[in-house]
Amino acid sequence: MTHMLKDKILRRETGILTYGMTPPKETQSHEKMAEISQKQCERLQKLQIDGLILYDVQEESDRIDQDRPFPYLQTVDPTTYSKAYLSKLKVPKIIYRCVGKYTEEQLSDWIRADHEEERFSVFVGASSSHQEVHMGLPEAYALSQKLNNNLTLGAVVIPERHMKKDDEHLRMVSKIASGSRFFISQATYNVEASKNFLSDYYYYCRENKLDMVPILMNIAPCGSTKTLEFMKWLGISIPKWLENDLKYSHDVLDKSVAVSQQIFEELFEFGLEKGIPIGCSVESVSTRKVEIEASIQLVHEIKAMMDKKMRSSFVF
């Protein structure tokens, strides 16, 4: 399984599918964590995913003036949670690392660990220019390349940032040069921003004879106005018309799932047409059971849709 994910990434394949989740809060007892992880394993074993993403959460209060809709609570380290509670889940784990939280020695030790195993990580930079960090992304990339050839590195891409600065594709190219082999986007609710960014990425790579690497567009159902506010706080760009449709819908979750599918399908078709290796990462930003179950169902539907469109397009 691990080798299959690495092969798909290195072959720059279309249609890679992952599921993302945040480990439980550190304050949970061992018994509660065992109970949570058991339910997660039961859900995830039924999914045909290429990898499981485990997020490394950081405090982001210095990123925005508004109060956080949900209180920040420290979560279990994703590597610890993966090894201690998810070992029975035989799917590659993609571990997020907010590199600014760690000293060079701490990050070096983590990169070197289990060096004989195939591992996957997404390095994340500071949430704002005001955040105090021990280490920046360029230094983290350099450490990874120097210390562990079996760590397949990914990075974050934020299409909405492209609307303001018009340079997200250049950030990507720079990260590829530093060792990133795939990208995962922030949750996508703005199809226009995503297509603009993908278009610039495509034409820049074509003009400069660069290979395009897989981009996993993230989609996340929104099941309540509270979740909607949290998504906006996280910096997820939700167009005003869509925000209104969600707020005034008689079933917010059902509406957001339908919209998420439509958005991803449009982006996937856009990628197929141009040969951009688009994949999908599904997550639930909420811990509510109904939203988690909706995200699981979304994985099944996205998988079926991608398989059907790739067969009809002869893209394998």
Secondary structure, 3 states (H helix, E strand, C coil): CHHHHHHHHHCCCCCCEEEEECCCECCCCHHHHHHHHHHHHHHHCCCCCCEEEECCCCCCCCCCCCCCCCCCCCECCHHHHHHHHCCCCCCCEEEEEEHHHCCHHHHHHHHHCCCCCCEEEEEECCCCCCCCCCCCHHHHHHHHHHHCCCEEEEEEECHHHHHHHCCHHHHHHHHHHCCCCEEEEEECCCHHHHHHHHHHHHHHHHHCCCCCCCEEEEECCCCCHHHHHHHHHCCCCCCHHHHHHHHCCCCHHHHHHHHHHHHHHHHHHHHHHHCCCEEEEEECCCCCHHHHHHHHHHHHHHHHHHHHHHHHHCCC
